[in-house]
Amino acid sequence: MKIVVIGGTGLIGSKLVNKLREQGHEAVAASPNTGVNTLTGDGLAEVLKGASVVVDVSNSPSWEDDAVLKFFETSTRNLLTYEAAAGVGHHVALSVVGTQRLAESGYFRAKIAQEKLINESSIPYSIVQATQFFEFLKGLADISMVGDKVHLPHVLFQPMAADDVATAVGRAAVGTPANSTIEIGGPEQFRIDELVRRRLSALKDPREVIADPNTRYSGARLSERTLVPGDDARLGETRFEAWLTQPAAQIPSAPQPKGVAVENKEKEGQRKAG
Ligand SMILES: NC(=O)c1ccc[n+]([C@@H]2O[C@H](COP(=O)([O-])OP(=O)(O)OC[C@H]3O[C@@H](n4cnc5c(N)ncnc54)[C@H](OP(=O)(O)O)[C@@H]3O)[C@@H](O)[C@H]2O)c1
């Protein structure tokens, strides 16, 4: 089966392409680096020729409110239009557990818009909502700086290994369209501030992590279970301590996207001001 992976050069996408190829599928990585741009439509018609399934695991290069909304709206509209023309029978997209509860965040308003377009389209679909990736924990610290300290809420979350995310997305891609949302998560629950502290300590990163009930996650207030998946979620196998021993855990994280630290910088300014 020909499966086009939009964002196939990224963290999840590259793992997914490898897994699908191992299963004998013709998996094609599509992204600006391979000549396919979902924002402009460049290369889309060519790459979708003969494709049965499209998996969208792309992400916006900028997380600034307007830029990220434009990215997910325009890209998703373009994709669905070109997929309909090419006769693609299944659109799979990776989203985030709790997206609908996070509308205070510009990033999550963009993910809500992406999900809505998919829901309303004529193409059969599966939306896979994943919890935060272990690989993102250092990035989470980076976007949560107030001065020289990391401020995070002391609420529950259930993160998972990127490898388990790719496995679950791959399973959705080769299955029949769910025409609904599938939740996936990690095998254990943690408090965000505590796990980020453990992650930084493993990286010998000296930054102090403060449990701060007033701090926001990507611009949204969190309550105890905002980021926790429901009882029907499919759980990945990799536990955090086991992941820490893997080579992937020795790499801190990808560079921080543009636009993410603005809110905390403003907050810092307000604190300094008063
Ligand atoms: N971080 C988390 O904890 C988390 C949790 C749950 C779900 N998610 C979701 O997971 C998804 C993937 O995240 P990730 O961390 O794997 O992403 P990533 O490593 O940042 O990769 C992003 C991918 O998007 C591609 N891309 C960027 N602009 C594009 C464009 N105009 N057209 C086509 N492709 C484009 C990039 O291509 P190039 O390499 O060519 O630039 C790259 O392949 C996101 O949708 C995110 O919302 C993330």
The ligand as an SDF file (V2000), in Angstrom:
LIG
                    3D

 48 52  0  0  0  0  0  0  0  0999 V2000
    5.5000   17.2840   21.1770 N   0  0  0  0  0  0  0  0  0  0  0  0
    4.6050   16.5300   21.7630 C   0  0  0  0  0  0  0  0  0  0  0  0
    4.7650   16.1250   22.9240 O   0  0  0  0  0  0  0  0  0  0  0  0
    3.3480   16.1290   20.9940 C   0  0  0  0  0  0  0  0  0  0  0  0
    2.3650   15.3770   21.6600 C   0  0  0  0  0  0  0  0  0  0  0  0
    1.2610   14.9070   20.9370 C   0  0  0  0  0  0  0  0  0  0  0  0
    1.1410   15.2210   19.5820 C   0  0  0  0  0  0  0  0  0  0  0  0
    2.0940   16.0020   18.9700 N   0  0  0  0  0  0  0  0  0  0  0  0
    1.9150   16.2940   17.5320 C   0  0  0  0  0  0  0  0  0  0  0  0
    2.8580   15.5300   16.7990 O   0  0  0  0  0  0  0  0  0  0  0  0
    3.0230   16.1150   15.5020 C   0  0  0  0  0  0  0  0  0  0  0  0
    4.4450   15.9020   15.0260 C   0  0  0  0  0  0  0  0  0  0  0  0
    5.3670   16.3720   15.9530 O   0  0  0  0  0  0  0  0  0  0  0  0
    6.9450   16.1250   15.7780 P   0  0  0  0  0  0  0  0  0  0  0  0
    7.5490   16.5520   17.0800 O   0  0  0  0  0  0  0  0  0  0  0  0
    7.2020   14.7690   15.2310 O   0  0  0  0  0  0  0  0  0  0  0  0
    7.3060   17.1860   14.6700 O   0  0  0  0  0  0  0  0  0  0  0  0
    8.7620   17.6530   14.1840 P   0  0  0  0  0  0  0  0  0  0  0  0
    9.8220   16.6750   14.5820 O   0  0  0  0  0  0  0  0  0  0  0  0
    8.9280   19.0890   14.5660 O   0  0  0  0  0  0  0  0  0  0  0  0
    8.6240   17.5480   12.5950 O   0  0  0  0  0  0  0  0  0  0  0  0
    7.8220   18.4460   11.9010 C   0  0  0  0  0  0  0  0  0  0  0  0
    7.6850   17.9430   10.4840 C   0  0  0  0  0  0  0  0  0  0  0  0
    6.7880   18.8280    9.8020 O   0  0  0  0  0  0  0  0  0  0  0  0
    7.3650   19.0810    8.5280 C   0  0  0  0  0  0  0  0  0  0  0  0
    6.8760   20.3370    7.9660 N   0  0  0  0  0  0  0  0  0  0  0  0
    7.1150   21.6030    8.4020 C   0  0  0  0  0  0  0  0  0  0  0  0
    6.5490   22.5000    7.5500 N   0  0  0  0  0  0  0  0  0  0  0  0
    5.9340   21.7650    6.5630 C   0  0  0  0  0  0  0  0  0  0  0  0
    5.2180   22.1030    5.3950 C   0  0  0  0  0  0  0  0  0  0  0  0
    4.9920   23.3880    5.0490 N   0  0  0  0  0  0  0  0  0  0  0  0
    4.7730   21.1080    4.5940 N   0  0  0  0  0  0  0  0  0  0  0  0
    4.9910   19.8050    4.9090 C   0  0  0  0  0  0  0  0  0  0  0  0
    5.6690   19.4150    6.0180 N   0  0  0  0  0  0  0  0  0  0  0  0
    6.1400   20.3940    6.8290 C   0  0  0  0  0  0  0  0  0  0  0  0
    8.8680   19.1220    8.7780 C   0  0  0  0  0  0  0  0  0  0  0  0
    9.5560   18.9740    7.5440 O   0  0  0  0  0  0  0  0  0  0  0  0
   11.0920   19.4460    7.2910 P   0  0  0  0  0  0  0  0  0  0  0  0
   11.9450   18.4420    8.0150 O   0  0  0  0  0  0  0  0  0  0  0  0
   11.2390   19.3590    5.8140 O   0  0  0  0  0  0  0  0  0  0  0  0
   11.2110   20.8350    7.8280 O   0  0  0  0  0  0  0  0  0  0  0  0
    9.0180   17.9100    9.6900 C   0  0  0  0  0  0  0  0  0  0  0  0
    9.0710   16.7190    8.9270 O   0  0  0  0  0  0  0  0  0  0  0  0
    2.5340   17.5470   15.6190 C   0  0  0  0  0  0  0  0  0  0  0  0
    1.3730   17.7080   14.8310 O   0  0  0  0  0  0  0  0  0  0  0  0
    2.1900   17.7190   17.0990 C   0  0  0  0  0  0  0  0  0  0  0  0
    1.0420   18.5100   17.3040 O   0  0  0  0  0  0  0  0  0  0  0  0
    3.1770   16.4410   19.6410 C   0  0  0  0  0  0  0  0  0  0  0  0
  1  2  1  0
  2  3  2  0
  2  4  1  0
  4  5  1  0
  4 48  2  0
  5  6  2  0
  6  7  1  0
  7  8  2  0
  8  9  1  0
  8 48  1  0
  9 10  1  0
  9 46  1  0
 10 11  1  0
 11 12  1  0
 11 44  1  0
 12 13  1  0
 13 14  1  0
 14 15  2  0
 14 16  1  0
 14 17  1  0
 17 18  1  0
 18 19  2  0
 18 20  1  0
 18 21  1  0
 21 22  1  0
 22 23  1  0
 23 24  1  0
 23 42  1  0
 24 25  1  0
 25 26  1  0
 25 36  1  0
 26 27  1  0
 26 35  1  0
 27 28  2  0
 28 29  1  0
 29 30  1  0
 29 35  2  0
 30 31  1  0
 30 32  2  0
 32 33  1  0
 33 34  2  0
 34 35  1  0
 36 37  1  0
 36 42  1  0
 37 38  1  0
 38 39  2  0
 38 40  1  0
 38 41  1  0
 42 43  1  0
 44 45  1  0
 44 46  1  0
 46 47  1  0
M  CHG  2   8   1  16  -1
M  END
$$$$
